[in-house]
Amino acid sequence: MVICRCLKMSIMDITKMFSILRPREEGEQAAEESRELHLAVTMDNPEYLTSLLSEYKYKKMINSPSGWGVPVTPLRLAASKGSLECLKILLANGAEVDILDVKAQTPLFTAVSAGHFDCVRELLKAGACPSGSVYNNCTPVLNAAREGNVSILRELLDYGAEPNVKCKLPDWATNIATTTGPLYLSAVYGHLECFRTLLLCGADPDYNCTDEKLLRRIKHPKTVLDVCLKHGCRTSFVKLLIDFGANVYLPDMHISKSFPNQEAMELLARERVHPKSLMSQCRLTILTLVRQEGKIQHLHRLEIPQTMIRYLLHET
């Protein structure tokens, strides 16, 4: 009886059955090839990775996610592990430099989070967006400022990252946290070199935000000076803000009386009654002009005495 039924099946029925099975077989094969690439990066074995990518069947899977738990692409894995040679090989073979994971994080964001400077530099050289993904609330600059990784922060800013970047939130969620940019974070976490670097590269010393419409929507926006005083930041943070032109009249001194750093409070009070020196104003003007030309990272190469360069860079 069963044999009779089998004989009645048409060629079309058999073809249909195989067409259903084939994609699954192809999918399993692709998954195996993707896993092999994943394994090569996991083992940090550039020779094996090069060997795999010499075959088309592996190369076409270069942007495919794989792995246990949350699947990731080989490039994202290399960035998170700091596997520089594997990362270079993947980029040379056409890996998508700004490919997103399930959290909308780019490989660059991952490398910044893990503190792998060489991988960050390589990704930026390959054209990675220094601002990360528009679909992610955080950015590489915010991450580097919070972690205090000044070398990575400088690299990101040199490639055009925005020093006044803010968390990406919808308009209805606008509040004080909306303007909490990298300058705020580096102050609160006590990263003075990151703080100075951001100011040198154009971070707004008042609100770390240049979006006037956004500031108007916030009832009582807090300045960076307010934040430094409230959190008891070292006096050097307050001095840098003043030297970079922060408006010393914005903080409410009456509210600030209970703030822990009295030295910083006294400095702010003195600045309110004494005008800036001519040298300080000249430094501000020079830095503004150099920044407008996009040459701030080359300031140390000026053919002027080193004492003047250190003064311009606020290193004295």
C-alpha positions in Angstrom: 0.0 0.0 0.0 2.8 2.4 0.9 4.7 1.5 -2.3 1.6 2.3 -4.3 1.3 5.7 -2.7 5.0 6.4 -3.4 4.6 5.5 -7.1 1.7 8.0 -7.4 4.0 10.9 -6.3 4.8 13.1 -9.2 8.2 14.5 -10.2 6.9 17.9 -9.1 6.2 16.6 -5.6 9.7 15.3 -5.2 11.3 18.5 -6.5 9.2 20.5 -4.0 10.4 18.3 -1.2 14.0 18.8 -2.1 13.5 22.6 -2.5 12.3 22.6 1.1 15.3 20.7 2.3 18.0 22.5 0.3 17.8 26.0 2.1 18.2 24.2 5.4 21.2 22.4 4.2 22.7 25.5 2.7 21.9 27.4 6.0 23.7 24.8 8.0 26.7 24.9 5.7 26.8 28.7 5.9 26.5 28.5 9.7 29.4 26.1 9.8 31.6 28.4 7.7 30.6 31.4 9.8 31.5 29.4 13.0 34.9 28.6 11.5 35.7 32.3 11.0 34.5 33.0 14.5 36.8 30.3 15.8 39.8 31.6 14.0 39.3 35.1 15.6 38.6 33.6 19.0 41.9 31.7 18.9 43.6 34.9 17.6 45.0 32.9 14.7 45.7 35.3 11.8 47.3 32.6 9.7 44.2 30.3 9.9 41.9 33.3 9.3 43.9 34.2 6.1 43.7 30.6 4.9 39.9 30.5 5.4 39.3 33.9 3.7 41.3 32.7 0.6 38.2 30.6 -0.2 35.1 32.3 -1.5 32.7 30.2 0.6 34.2 31.7 3.8 34.8 35.2 2.4 31.1 35.6 1.6 30.3 34.9 5.3 32.7 37.6 6.5 29.9 39.9 7.8 27.7 37.0 9.2 27.2 36.9 13.0 28.0 33.7 14.9 28.9 32.4 18.3 27.2 31.4 21.5 24.7 33.6 23.3 24.4 36.8 21.3 25.9 36.2 17.8 28.6 38.7 16.7 30.4 39.3 13.4 34.1 38.3 13.2 35.1 42.0 13.1 33.1 42.9 16.2 34.7 39.9 17.9 38.3 41.0 16.9 37.6 44.5 18.1 36.3 43.4 21.5 39.3 40.9 22.0 41.9 43.3 20.8 43.0 40.9 18.0 44.7 43.5 15.9 46.1 41.2 13.2 42.8 39.4 12.7 41.1 42.8 12.6 43.4 44.0 9.9 42.9 40.8 7.8 39.1 41.1 8.1 39.2 44.8 7.0 41.5 44.0 4.1 39.0 41.3 3.0 36.0 43.5 2.9 34.5 43.3 6.4 32.0 46.1 6.9 33.7 48.6 9.2 30.6 50.1 10.8 28.5 46.9 10.9 26.0 47.0 13.9 25.4 44.3 16.5 22.1 43.7 18.2 22.8 46.7 20.6 23.4 49.0 17.6 27.1 49.2 18.6 29.8 49.4 16.0 33.1 47.5 16.1 34.7 50.9 17.0 32.4 51.4 20.0 33.3 47.9 21.1 37.1 48.5 20.8 36.7 51.8 22.7 34.8 50.1 25.5 37.5 47.4 25.8 40.3 50.0 25.7 42.1 48.6 22.7 43.8 51.7 21.3 45.5 49.9 18.3 42.2 48.5 17.1 40.5 51.9 17.5 43.2 53.5 15.4 43.0 50.8 12.7 39.2 51.1 12.5 39.4 54.8 12.2 42.0 54.6 9.5 39.7 52.2 7.7 36.9 54.8 7.7 34.9 53.9 10.8 32.6 56.7 12.0 34.2 58.3 15.1 30.7 59.1 16.4 29.5 55.5 16.4 25.9 54.6 15.4 23.0 57.0 15.2 20.8 54.2 16.6 22.8 53.9 19.8 22.2 56.3 22.8 25.9 56.3 23.7 28.9 57.2 21.6 32.6 56.3 21.6 33.6 59.7 22.9 31.2 59.5 25.9 32.6 56.1 26.6 36.2 57.2 26.4 35.6 60.2 28.6 33.8 58.2 31.3 36.6 55.6 31.3 39.4 58.2 31.3 41.2 56.8 28.3 42.8 59.9 27.0 44.8 58.4 24.2 41.6 56.9 22.6 39.7 60.1 23.2 42.4 62.1 21.4 42.3 59.7 18.5 38.6 60.0 18.2 38.7 63.8 18.3 41.5 63.9 15.8 39.2 62.0 13.4 36.4 64.5 13.8 34.4 63.2 16.7 32.1 65.9 18.3 33.4 67.1 21.7 29.9 68.4 22.6 28.2 65.2 21.9 25.2 64.2 24.1 23.2 61.1 24.7 20.6 60.5 22.0 17.2 60.8 23.7 13.8 61.7 22.2 12.5 65.3 22.7 9.9 64.1 25.3 12.8 62.8 27.5 14.6 66.2 27.6 16.0 67.0 31.0 19.3 67.9 32.6 20.8 64.5 31.7 20.3 65.3 28.1 23.2 67.8 28.2 25.4 65.6 30.2 28.2 65.3 27.6 31.8 64.0 27.8 33.1 67.1 29.7 30.6 66.4 32.5 31.6 62.8 32.6 35.3 63.4 32.7 34.8 65.9 35.5 32.6 63.7 37.6 34.9 60.7 37.2 38.0 62.8 37.9 39.8 62.4 34.5 41.7 65.7 34.3 43.6 64.9 31.0 40.4 64.0 29.2 38.8 67.1 30.6 41.7 69.3 29.2 41.7 67.5 25.9 38.0 68.0 25.3 38.3 71.7 26.1 41.2 72.1 23.7 39.2 70.4 21.0 36.3 72.8 21.4 34.0 71.4 24.2 31.8 74.2 25.3 33.0 75.3 28.8 29.5 76.3 30.0 27.1 73.6 29.1 29.1 71.1 27.0 26.2 71.7 24.6 25.8 74.0 21.6 22.1 73.2 20.9 20.4 76.4 22.1 16.9 75.0 21.4 17.7 72.1 23.7 19.0 74.3 26.5 15.8 76.4 26.3 13.7 73.4 26.8 15.4 72.6 30.1 14.1 74.6 33.0 17.3 74.9 35.0 20.3 73.7 33.0 23.4 73.1 35.1 26.7 74.4 33.9 29.9 72.3 34.0 31.1 74.7 36.7 28.0 73.8 38.8 28.7 70.2 38.4 32.4 70.5 39.3 31.5 72.5 42.5 28.7 70.1 43.4 30.9 67.0 43.1 33.9 68.5 44.8 36.1 68.2 41.8 39.7 69.3 42.2 40.4 73.0 41.8 42.3 72.4 38.6 39.1 71.4 36.9 37.5 74.8 37.8 40.7 76.7 36.8 40.6 75.0 33.4 37.0 76.0 32.8 37.8 79.6 33.7 40.9 79.7 31.5 38.8 78.4 28.6 36.3 81.1 28.9 33.5 79.7 31.1 31.0 82.3 32.2 31.8 82.6 35.9 28.5 84.4 36.6 26.3 81.5 35.7 26.6 79.4 38.8 24.4 80.4 41.8 27.0 81.2 44.5 24.3 81.3 47.2 23.3 77.7 46.5 27.0 76.8 46.1 28.0 77.7 49.6 27.6 74.2 50.9 29.8 72.7 48.1 32.8 70.8 49.4 35.8 72.4 47.6 36.1 75.8 49.3 39.4 76.5 47.4 37.5 76.3 44.1 34.7 78.5 45.4 37.2 81.2 46.4 38.9 81.0 43.0 35.5 81.5 41.3 34.7 84.4 43.6 38.0 86.1 42.7 37.4 85.6 39.0 34.1 87.4 39.3 35.8 90.6 40.4 39.0 90.4 38.4 39.1 90.7 34.5 41.1 88.2 32.5 44.7 89.0 31.8 45.7 90.0 28.3 47.8 86.8 28.0 44.8 84.7 28.9 42.6 86.4 26.4 45.3 86.1 23.7 45.6 82.4 24.4 41.8 81.9 24.0 41.8 83.8 20.7 44.7 81.8 19.3 43.2 78.5 20.3 39.8 79.5 18.7 41.5 80.3 15.4 43.7 77.2 15.4 40.6 75.1 16.2 38.6 76.7 13.3 41.4 75.6 10.9 41.2 72.1 12.3 44.8 72.1 13.3 44.5 71.8 17.1 46.3 68.4 17.1 49.3 70.0 15.4 49.7 72.8 17.9 52.8 71.3 19.4 54.6 71.6 16.0 54.5 75.4 15.9 57.9 76.9 15.5 57.7 78.9 18.7 59.4 78.4 22.1 58.2 75.3 24.0 57.3 77.5 26.9 54.7 79.2 24.7 53.4 75.9 23.4 52.9 74.5 26.9 51.1 77.7 27.8 48.8 77.4 24.8 48.1 73.7 25.7 47.4 74.6 29.3 50.3 72.4 30.5 51.7 75.0 32.8 
